[in-house]
Amino acid sequence: MERESMEFDVVIVGAGPAGLSTACRLAQLSREHDQELMICVVEKGSEVGAHILSGAVFEPRALNELFPDWQEKGAPLTTQVKEDHIYLLKNEADGSKLPGFMTPKTMHNEGNYIVSMGNVCRWLAQQAEELGVEIFPGFAAASLIIEDDVVKGVITGDMGLDAKGEAKDGFMPGMELRAKYTVFAEGCRGHLGKELIAKFALDKDKSPQHYAIGFKEIWDVPADKHQEGLVVHSGGWPLNEASGGGYLYHAENGQVLVGLIVDLNYSNPYLSPFDEFQRLKHHPVYKQYLQGGKRVAYGARAIAKGGLNSLPKMTFPGGLLVGCEAGTLNFAKIKGNHTAMKSGMLAAETLFDAIKSGGEGQDLQAYAEKLSASWLFDELYRSRNFGPAMHKFGTFWGGAFNTLEQNWFAGKLPVTLRDDSVDHEQLKDKGQCQKLTYPKPDGVLSFDKLSSVFLSNTNHEEDQPCHLQLKDNTIPISVNLARFDEPAQRYCPAGVYEIVEESDGPKLQINAQNCVHCKTCDIKDPTQNIRWVVPEGTGGPNYPNM
């Protein structure tokens, strides 16, 4: 197919905190050294921030380095954390508030801010454009350009194909975006990053990456329930058969941000992470703030949480992985935005040095050296045991181990715990597990999936190729239904997968229009039969301020 082609010095895939920080720092260096660079950022969302979902309590360390004058520039960090509460929930009615000395100090949030990362990314995009970066929202990077085992750029998705893959009126072929170097900042489980990790064996000798699904809702709450700057975290109930934890952050303008993180290494195929989240909001610790309020937004996104032990090699000929694409989240802090930004800034410095010296298409191993010498590596090293401890010892004893290690040994116990299990292999056959039943949503604190997806403003052009591809169409029924009662019905937070009865037997129905791009299906499917690829650009959720 004849395609138009554009040439750049650097192409960045993804306008999240990592990608935009890469772009900003690279453009700053270009100005400082009076060396013109052509920098392009492509973003599959309809606008920058449309696909960004994060809790988020934000640590400004990387932002302080990138833009020391961020306050004067109007960065949307206005709600400073004033108070931390951490609870261990015993059951649906009882819970204990833990004193500070019983919780890891990494969970304390003095000096941090409650933010919308979507809005932070919109602000970062403005800074990047003012520095001369070109940003193209609504263009999905669909495939790689690899020549002689060197990444040369990406091809954006074709627009105007019907469900059979045939051109409709107004068909527009994707463009080749070629570059000396390409930076992949797609976020957790990026589909191109997944391909690159496999092709270049970037995860050789590493622990498997581990994942969680994170839910988030925004609520408008009554003034007498709102305590701006209050941060609440919880462990324990309702996750009796999984690890993870809840959160509730009191943001500005009478809003609270509430959510649940569920680790995707759970074994009971009947578990529904979405319904566990809906149960959480009925606990008195959460209900006291939400009762009388109104839910105004909903979303979900997978989280890469394997940390240092699972961090792949982040360079290959012609490109780099940054941020959650690689898995730079600091699980001990439950924070990945500042680390993603720092990884992008280090990438920018590495790229600038390479391009300035006339390099192109190299494997920039200097990036690993810069990372190893940075505070980012130090953070990831100190938190390397946090996730494995929770997985091996459970919430209570894992929490006790982590409190000891973080508070008394500053994350430097002379032992490294590893979790070399693979999340999607942990499901047990349905006959080995107790069937879980969940209460019906009350429409006040708890809700169903479809009304939730409505609040995510998710939309896809209906007549387009399905972006949720089955490698084998028979497996959902012959294997997943037979052995696991098809867990996609429950692990998907958007009602994408349904088992429907037809005259010739059950069938898996894929409602791709509902997809919020969380990537959970690509991660948790026990047979790894689902392959998530990008739909047409602008498709998916349109989060206003998540």
C-alpha atoms as one frame of an Amber mdcrd trajectory, in Angstrom:
protein
   0.000   0.000   0.000   1.203   3.473  -0.896   1.703   5.472   2.295   2.811
   9.003   2.976   5.967   9.271   5.033   7.259  11.914   7.432  10.769  12.118
   8.851  11.663  13.183  12.398  14.634  13.021  14.681  12.550  11.405  17.424
   9.039   9.933  17.370   7.385   9.356  20.755   4.445   6.949  20.980   2.050
   8.006  23.741   1.255  11.358  25.343   1.314  10.241  28.956   3.661  11.536
  31.670   6.632   9.508  30.364   6.226  10.416  26.704   5.550  14.094  27.323
   8.454  14.399  29.762  10.708  12.848  27.128   9.472  15.406  24.594   9.804
  18.390  26.945  13.309  17.518  28.150  14.516  16.788  24.605  13.147  20.121
  23.385  14.753  21.935  26.324  18.143  20.421  25.456  17.611  21.346  21.815
  17.130  24.995  22.811  19.933  25.038  25.357  22.441  23.739  22.794  20.973
  25.558  19.803  20.536  22.314  17.907  17.264  22.027  16.049  15.413  18.723
  16.512  12.200  17.515  14.927  10.202  15.848  17.716   6.794  14.242  17.221
   4.368  12.739  19.762   1.499  10.519  18.559  -1.429   9.829  20.863  -4.287
   7.393  20.177  -6.782   9.272  22.356  -9.050  11.944  20.897  -7.013  14.521
  22.836  -4.087  14.495  25.220  -5.388  13.168  28.545  -8.400  11.342  27.087
  -6.913   7.932  27.962  -5.056   8.934  31.131  -6.328   7.344  34.339  -4.437
   7.489  37.627  -5.422   7.790  41.290  -3.557  10.079  41.799  -1.414  11.287
  44.637   1.463  12.916  42.790   5.029  13.310  44.005   6.480  16.431  42.318
  10.154  15.401  42.427  10.568  14.859  38.675   8.387  17.865  37.833  10.600
  20.046  40.045  13.557  19.003  37.898  11.780  19.327  34.547  10.058  22.662
  35.217  11.370  24.283  38.429   8.929  27.148  37.800   5.877  24.909  37.374
   3.853  26.933  39.864   4.402  30.154  37.912   3.529  28.276  34.721   0.179
  27.232  36.175   0.633  23.477  36.535  -2.593  21.905  37.877  -1.178  20.928
  41.273  -3.343  22.825  43.734  -4.455  20.348  46.408  -1.630  19.456  48.777
  -2.020  16.377  50.956  -2.887  17.424  54.496  -3.599  14.130  56.234  -3.030
  10.378  55.691  -5.351   7.639  56.987  -4.526   3.955  56.474  -7.007   1.232
  57.432  -6.982  -2.533  57.659 -10.549  -3.603  56.843 -11.513  -6.838  58.633
 -14.944  -7.401  57.104 -17.836  -5.494  55.531 -18.516  -3.558  58.729 -15.300
  -3.385  60.723 -11.847  -1.912  60.203  -8.932  -0.499  62.154  -7.064   2.726
  61.479  -3.346   1.954  61.661  -0.923   4.253  63.471   1.913   5.653  61.396
   4.598   3.425  62.904   2.671   0.340  61.706   2.687   1.382  58.045   5.587
   1.689  55.590   6.862   5.248  55.547   6.713   5.119  51.748   2.914   5.274
  52.136   3.086   8.685  53.830   2.361  11.604  51.522   3.708  14.786  53.069
   4.567  17.261  50.291   2.549  15.417  47.644  -0.512  16.594  45.709  -3.906
  15.142  44.829  -4.207  15.672  41.078  -5.922  14.713  37.849  -3.097  13.194
  35.791  -5.185  13.777  32.685  -5.013  17.495  33.393  -1.321  17.312  34.315
  -0.662  15.686  30.920  -2.684  18.374  29.147  -0.488  20.960  30.853   2.701
  19.061  29.933   1.507  18.953  26.319   1.120  22.746  26.336   4.687  23.121
  27.602   5.933  20.711  24.930   4.182  22.572  22.117   5.559  25.890  23.349
   9.010  24.283  23.090   8.350  23.313  19.462   7.182  19.698  19.808   4.551
  18.474  17.336   1.724  16.528  19.009  -0.756  14.507  16.952  -3.746  13.303
  19.038  -6.183  10.898  17.427  -3.440   8.952  15.641  -2.834   5.420  16.885
   0.593   3.877  16.319  -0.564   0.565  14.866   2.614  -1.198  13.751   6.390
  -1.019  13.826   8.788  -0.170  11.037  11.717  -2.568  11.468  14.435  -2.800
   8.844  17.549  -4.957   9.277  16.545  -5.527  12.914  16.551  -1.788  13.622
  13.392   0.081  14.627  12.933   2.918  12.150   9.601   4.315  13.363   5.899
   3.422  13.382   2.935   3.287  11.034  -0.293   4.922  12.199  -3.544   3.019
  11.884  -5.630   3.055   8.727  -8.837   5.085   9.020 -12.085   4.090   7.341
 -11.985   0.287   7.215 -15.185  -1.688   7.766 -15.553  -4.673  10.071 -14.246
  -6.997   7.338 -11.149  -4.851   6.837 -12.321  -3.413   3.521 -12.080   0.280
   2.641 -15.160   2.449   3.132 -15.818   5.829   1.561 -13.287   8.286   2.932
 -10.669   5.595   3.607  -7.290   7.048   4.654  -4.216   4.822   4.870  -1.973
   5.258   7.877   1.249   7.224   7.601   4.826   6.147   8.098   6.447   8.198
  10.859  10.160   7.558  10.503  12.782   8.629  13.000  16.392   8.273  14.006
  15.022   6.959  17.306  11.547   5.952  18.479  10.455   6.147  22.121   7.648
   3.857  23.254   5.559   5.338  26.060   2.236   3.550  25.514   1.661   2.846
  29.209   1.083  -0.530  30.845   0.998  -3.478  28.399   1.448  -1.350  25.313
   0.788  -3.523  22.285   3.916  -2.353  20.424   6.007  -2.600  23.573   4.811
  -6.176  24.037   5.946  -6.941  20.475   9.339  -5.294  21.022   9.962  -7.127
  24.299   9.323 -10.435  22.521  11.324  -9.635  19.360  14.434  -8.377  21.142
  14.124 -10.724  24.184  14.206  -7.689  26.462  12.822  -9.676  29.420  15.477
 -12.392  29.305  16.565 -13.440  32.836  13.953 -11.135  34.420  11.033 -12.037
  36.658   7.741 -11.991  34.760   5.956  -8.658  34.820   3.099  -8.524  37.343
  -0.097  -6.571  36.919  -3.135  -5.222  38.700  -6.348  -3.627  37.504  -7.069
  -0.221  38.982 -10.573   1.254  39.180 -11.407   4.887  39.696 -14.576   6.916
  40.158 -15.003  10.635  40.744 -17.782  11.709  43.093 -19.286  15.074  43.936
 -19.920  14.894  47.682 -21.776  17.146  50.157 -19.693  19.939  51.658 -19.958
  18.493  55.162 -18.425  15.198  53.956 -15.528  16.798  52.099 -12.070  17.268
  53.664  -9.802  18.702  50.987  -6.335  17.162  51.165  -7.339  13.977  53.034
  -5.848  10.725  51.689  -7.354   7.359  52.692  -5.837   3.958  51.854  -7.047
   0.527  52.905  -6.054  -3.127  52.726  -7.948  -6.290  53.521 -11.686  -6.600
  52.840 -13.286  -7.007  50.322 -10.287  -8.775  48.774 -10.534 -12.108  50.570
  -9.350 -14.012  47.487  -6.953 -11.473  45.994  -4.376  -8.926  47.071  -4.602
  -5.199  46.501  -6.140  -2.224  48.265  -8.554   0.679  48.164  -8.099   4.425
  48.118 -10.137   7.602  48.526  -8.644  11.063  47.921 -10.354  14.341  48.733
  -9.568  16.613  45.793 -10.631  20.209  45.173 -14.109  21.529  44.319 -15.985
  19.162  46.613 -14.859  16.019  44.788 -13.434  12.731  46.018 -11.563  10.173
  43.936 -12.304   6.595  44.986 -10.965   3.320  43.678  -9.665  -0.193  44.192
  -6.534  -1.937  42.929  -6.858  -5.707  42.424  -3.745  -7.744  41.673  -4.220
  -9.936  38.609  -2.528 -13.002  40.093  -5.757 -14.186  41.741  -6.729 -17.846
  41.312 -10.534 -18.031  41.586 -12.032 -17.642  38.078 -15.336 -16.526  39.611
 -13.754 -13.390  41.113 -14.986 -10.126  39.585 -12.654  -7.179  40.265 -15.394
  -4.723  39.229 -17.849  -6.138  41.754 -15.202  -6.187  44.484 -14.831  -2.438
  43.907 -18.568  -1.891  44.097 -18.646  -3.746  47.436 -15.805  -1.616  48.825
 -17.876   1.575  48.622 -20.415   0.120  51.085 -17.821  -0.213  53.844 -18.364
   2.425  56.573 -14.849   3.857  56.015 -15.818   4.731  52.417 -19.574   5.124
  52.759 -19.196   7.948  55.287 -17.779  10.182  52.552 -19.787   8.979  49.549
 -23.289   8.837  51.025 -25.387  11.659  49.655 -22.932  12.239  46.818 -23.162
  11.687  43.071 -20.874   9.599  40.893 -19.749  11.633  37.860 -16.935   9.598
  36.239 -15.715   6.009  35.973 -12.722   4.262  34.431 -10.291   1.367  34.754
  -6.708   0.676  33.674  -4.145  -2.060  34.162  -1.038  -1.298  36.220   2.443
  -2.811  35.738   3.721  -3.465  39.253   6.551  -5.967  39.001   9.119  -3.298
  39.830  12.884  -3.674  39.529  12.874  -7.490  39.329  10.592  -7.363  36.275
  12.109  -4.337  34.563  13.113  -5.385  31.043  16.112  -4.140  29.138  14.766
  -0.751  28.054  16.839  -0.223  24.899  17.100  -1.915  21.498  18.426  -0.835
  18.098  16.611   2.364  17.205  14.529   2.903  20.312  13.711   2.885  24.005
  10.916   1.887  26.373   9.982   4.420  29.069   7.565   4.678  31.983   4.847
   2.109  32.545   5.600   0.620  29.124   8.626  -0.876  30.890   7.156  -0.975
  34.409   8.868   1.806  36.356   6.109   2.163  38.963   7.314   2.272  42.593
   4.929  -0.178  44.235   6.092   0.700  47.747   4.623   4.173  47.183   1.780
   3.063  44.877   3.051   5.794  42.563   4.290   5.638  39.011   3.857   9.121
  37.576   7.017  10.724  38.947   9.084   7.655  38.070   7.616   7.555  34.550
   8.510  11.219  34.098  12.069  10.669  35.310  12.553   7.703  32.978  11.480
   9.920  30.079  13.819  12.729  31.107  16.772  10.318  31.289  15.774   8.951
  27.886  15.760  12.474  26.461  19.269  13.179  27.732  20.502   9.889  26.247
  18.829  10.581  22.902  20.192  14.101  22.691  23.761  12.935  23.280  23.371
  10.247  20.608  21.843  12.522  17.977  24.329  15.311  18.687  27.180  12.895
  18.013  25.618  11.883  14.715  24.244   8.542  15.859  21.163   6.858  14.438
  19.487   3.500  15.037  21.892   2.406  17.773  21.134   0.414  20.912  21.622
   3.263  23.399  22.983   1.321  26.331  24.110   4.586  27.894  20.468   4.881
  28.972  20.895   1.947  31.356  23.950   3.642  32.840  22.069   6.913  33.358
  19.147   5.063  34.923  21.385   3.060  37.277  22.997   6.293  38.539  19.669
   8.047  39.145  17.293   8.397  42.070  14.786   6.428  39.966  16.899   3.288
  40.202  17.454   3.875  43.927  13.680   4.070  44.473  13.012   0.909  42.496
  15.811  -0.933  44.288  14.459   0.007  47.711  10.963  -1.199  46.760  12.064
  -4.406  44.981  10.701  -6.665  47.755   7.392  -4.889  48.287   5.252  -6.724
  45.740   6.825 -10.173  46.190   6.304  -9.901  49.969   2.593  -9.180  49.518
   2.238 -12.061  47.063   4.199 -14.579  49.139   3.062 -13.656  52.652  -0.394
 -12.127  52.141  -1.746  -8.689  53.066  -1.118  -8.817  56.825   2.299 -10.524
  57.045   3.451  -9.007  53.760   2.510  -5.598  55.137   4.409  -6.340  58.354
   7.522  -7.365  56.375   7.328  -4.234  54.240   6.880  -1.976  57.253   9.960
  -3.521  58.833  12.035  -3.280  55.662  11.009   0.271  54.714  10.958   1.839
  58.193  13.961   0.132  59.783  16.175  -0.819  56.842  15.210   1.899  54.312
  14.479  -0.766  51.713  17.964  -2.245  51.888  17.599  -5.577  53.651  20.314
  -7.895  52.325  17.752 -10.173  50.697  15.855  -9.985  47.421  12.479 -11.685
  47.257  11.250 -12.788  43.836   7.889 -13.751  42.449   8.554 -15.734  39.281
   4.963 -16.861  38.818   2.980 -15.640  35.803  -0.304 -13.874  36.516  -2.403
 -15.517  33.793  -1.265 -19.001  34.842  -2.669 -18.681  38.355  -6.342 -19.394
  37.610  -7.580 -22.723  38.963 -10.219 -24.856  37.293 -13.732 -23.804  38.265
 -14.327 -27.145  40.003 -11.559 -26.352  42.468 -13.041 -22.988  43.477 -16.041
 -21.691  45.351 -18.476 -19.810  43.162 -18.659 -16.182  44.279 -21.905 -14.258
  44.325 -22.094 -10.483  44.564 -24.951  -8.291  45.804 -26.987  -6.487  43.180
 -25.951  -2.832  42.811 -28.201  -0.414  44.674 -27.806   2.465  42.205 -26.724
   4.703  45.083 -23.221   3.554  46.051 -22.804   0.569  43.720 -23.590   0.313
  40.021 -23.539  -2.058  37.050 -20.905  -2.186  34.323 -22.909  -0.632  31.506
 -23.948   2.481  33.450 -20.314   2.787  34.521 -18.984   2.549  30.967 -21.457
   5.284  29.995 -19.679   7.626  32.427 -16.325   6.881  30.770 -17.556   8.532
  27.528 -16.260   5.499  25.625 -16.929   5.413  21.911 -15.647   3.464  18.918
 -16.695   3.632  15.304 -18.953   0.567  15.202 -18.160  -0.546  11.650 -14.416
  -1.121  11.972 -12.193  -4.205  12.453 -12.473  -5.588  15.977  -9.408  -4.581
  17.969  -9.829  -7.534  20.361  -8.489 -10.392  18.286  -8.830 -14.089  19.092
  -5.927 -16.238  17.958  -8.272 -19.266  17.973 -12.040 -18.717  17.875 -12.759
 -22.108  19.456 -10.788 -21.644  22.675 -13.244 -19.368  24.557 -15.822 -22.178
  24.602 -13.773 -25.374  24.359 -11.217 -24.340  26.992 -12.054 -21.128  28.844
 -15.745 -21.859  29.371 -15.228 -25.525  30.054 -12.401 -25.072  32.541 -12.815
 -21.549  33.949 -16.456 -20.583  33.203 -14.926 -18.023  30.768 -13.415 -15.532
  33.249 -13.389 -12.739  30.632 -17.034 -12.218  31.609 -15.808 -11.104  35.020
 -12.268  -9.722  34.753 -13.270  -7.217  32.054 -14.436  -3.994  33.776 -16.572
  -2.848  30.830 -18.857  -5.719  29.838 -16.960  -6.369  26.612 -17.103 -10.178
  26.839 -20.380 -12.096  27.147 -21.361 -15.730  26.791 -24.596 -15.877  24.787
 -26.687 -18.985  24.140 -27.437 -19.712  20.495 -29.235 -22.578  18.797 -25.961
 -24.431  18.216 -24.617 -23.784  21.730 -22.840 -21.076  23.721 -20.767 -18.419
  21.968 -18.418 -15.673  23.131 -19.753 -12.270  22.087 -17.267  -9.390  21.990
 -18.790  -5.939  22.517 -15.694  -4.050  21.401 -17.509  -0.693  21.465 -17.474
  -0.872  25.294 -13.694  -1.286  25.590 -12.024   1.252  27.914  -8.524   0.170
  26.792  -7.583  -1.184  30.222  -5.643  -4.169  28.700  -6.818  -6.602  31.400
  -7.990  -9.163  28.826  -4.589  -9.170  27.120  -3.015  -9.849  30.522  -5.362
 -12.199  32.393  -6.769 -14.483  29.677  -5.582 -17.905  30.918  -4.816 -19.207
  27.414  -3.349 -15.906  26.165  -5.765 -16.188  23.250  -6.816 -12.516  23.231
  -4.591 -10.035  21.445  -5.336  -6.336  22.054  -4.434  -4.097  19.105  -5.260
  -0.439  18.565  -8.643   0.510  17.133  -9.023   3.580  14.926  -7.523   6.719
  16.409  -9.797   8.692  18.805 -11.539   5.441  19.825 -11.918   4.445  23.459
 -12.673   6.445  26.595 -12.727  10.214  26.718 -11.861  10.956  30.328 -12.287
  14.674  31.083 -10.194  14.841  34.276  -9.126  11.384  35.432
